[in-house]
Amino acid sequence: MDLRIFTEPQQGADYDTLLTVARATEDLGFDAFFRSDHYLHMGSVTGLPGPTDAWITLAGLARETRRIRLGTLMTAATFRLPGVLAIQVAQVDRMSGGRVELGLGAAWYEAEHTAYGIPFPKERFGRLEEQLAVVTGLWGTETGRTFSHEGKYYRLVDSPALPKPAQPRVPILIGGLGATRTPRLAARYADEFNVPFASPADTERQFDRVRAAAEEAGRSADDLVYSNALVVCVGKDDAEVVRRAAAIGRDVDELKENGLAGSPAEVVDKIGRYADLGCSRVYLQILDLHDLDHLELISSRVQTQLR
């Protein structure tokens, strides 16, 4: 089971804080550091000092880490044109020595689009599908040849399709709980399918849909990595769990129901329930980025039992 650290910087974190967490992620033996791609805070927090851009952040971390994978859950397709996104991700992949992964989603948070003057079109899923075709098409074009695309939303003519990523193939992550279009899109483009913040029952249902879609598309269902993203709140004792839950404005019982919360043994047991469904990777949503002792506890008392 791979454990990855997943952060939500729009809730209030500057680059230095993210760098500290990324270095701790690397030092403590976690597999990867991922971040959301949002420009506006959610809930009652202030979001101070303000948002950081996902790919600018990852470019910095690419030069200041050495081992961990780096990526997004999920880059918003509305934020960037697909040709520009392909250049950005390829450049960061080269800056990292080939450690980047691209999670790409349709975008859902209309308020942040309004706040920063970003169009929020109704046809977002169709745009996502076309973005995936363009980004993978640009990367997959043989050097020296050109790439063209005539779509409903994007048109590229004789693109040199450069630069290329360092990796032969940048892993593509697709996620969500959509019953039909999402599994089909994953079957066509994804290396990994992620179920965000869902129960074991909902996870099983969605994994089964994606497996069926992959087989229907002529792929082996086992070609994909299956993963979950879950909020985490671990404590050595009940008092520490309560303190950490309060620090992120959550109720312990709710966290135990909807995430990974409690003692290390409780969290290991619940991760095991997801593993039984075929999950081989968990993105641990860390909401208090200043509590590095939390990461150390997860590393020493949870991660060590899952390897």
Rosetta blueprint (number, residue, H / E / L):
1 M L
2 D E
3 L E
4 R E
5 I E
6 F E
7 T E
8 E L
9 P H
10 Q H
11 Q H
12 G L
13 A L
14 D L
15 Y H
16 D H
17 T H
18 L H
19 L H
20 T H
21 V H
22 A H
23 R H
24 A H
25 T H
26 E H
27 D H
28 L L
29 G L
30 F L
31 D L
32 A E
33 F E
34 F E
35 R E
36 S L
37 D L
38 H L
39 Y L
40 L L
41 H L
42 M L
43 G L
44 S L
45 V L
46 T L
47 G L
48 L L
49 P L
50 G L
51 P L
52 T L
53 D L
54 A H
55 W H
56 I H
57 T H
58 L H
59 A H
60 G H
61 L H
62 A H
63 R H
64 E H
65 T L
66 R L
67 R L
68 I L
69 R E
70 L E
71 G E
72 T E
73 L L
74 M L
75 T E
76 A E
77 A L
78 T L
79 F L
80 R L
81 L L
82 P H
83 G H
84 V H
85 L H
86 A H
87 I H
88 Q H
89 V H
90 A H
91 Q H
92 V H
93 D H
94 R H
95 M H
96 S H
97 G L
98 G L
99 R L
100 V E
101 E E
102 L E
103 G E
104 L E
105 G E
106 A L
107 A L
108 W L
109 Y L
110 E H
111 A H
112 E H
113 H H
114 T H
115 A H
116 Y H
117 G L
118 I L
119 P L
120 F L
121 P L
122 K L
123 E L
124 R H
125 F H
126 G H
127 R H
128 L H
129 E H
130 E H
131 Q H
132 L H
133 A H
134 V H
135 V H
136 T H
137 G H
138 L H
139 W H
140 G H
141 T L
142 E L
143 T L
144 G L
145 R L
146 T L
147 F E
148 S E
149 H E
150 E E
151 G L
152 K L
153 Y L
154 Y L
155 R E
156 L E
157 V E
158 D E
159 S E
160 P L
161 A L
162 L L
163 P L
164 K L
165 P L
166 A L
167 Q L
168 P L
169 R L
170 V L
171 P L
172 I E
173 L E
174 I E
175 G E
176 G L
177 L L
178 G L
179 A L
180 T L
181 R H
182 T H
183 P H
184 R H
185 L H
186 A H
187 A H
188 R H
189 Y H
190 A L
191 D L
192 E E
193 F E
194 N E
195 V E
196 P E
197 F L
198 A L
199 S L
200 P H
201 A H
202 D H
203 T H
204 E H
205 R H
206 Q H
207 F H
208 D H
209 R H
210 V H
211 R H
212 A H
213 A H
214 A H
215 E H
216 E H
217 A L
218 G L
219 R L
220 S L
221 A H
222 D H
223 D H
224 L L
225 V E
226 Y E
227 S E
228 N E
229 A E
230 L E
231 V E
232 V E
233 C E
234 V E
235 G L
236 K L
237 D L
238 D H
239 A H
240 E H
241 V H
242 V H
243 R H
244 R H
245 A H
246 A H
247 A H
248 I L
249 G L
250 R L
251 D L
252 V H
253 D H
254 E H
255 L H
256 K H
257 E H
258 N H
259 G L
260 L E
261 A E
262 G E
263 S L
264 P H
265 A H
266 E H
267 V H
268 V H
269 D H
270 K H
271 I H
272 G H
273 R H
274 Y H
275 A H
276 D L
277 L L
278 G L
279 C L
280 S L
281 R E
282 V E
283 Y E
284 L E
285 Q E
286 I E
287 L L
288 D L
289 L L
290 H L
291 D L
292 L H
293 D H
294 H H
295 L H
296 E H
297 L H
298 I H
299 S H
300 S H
301 R H
302 V H
303 Q H
304 T H
305 Q H
306 L L
307 R L
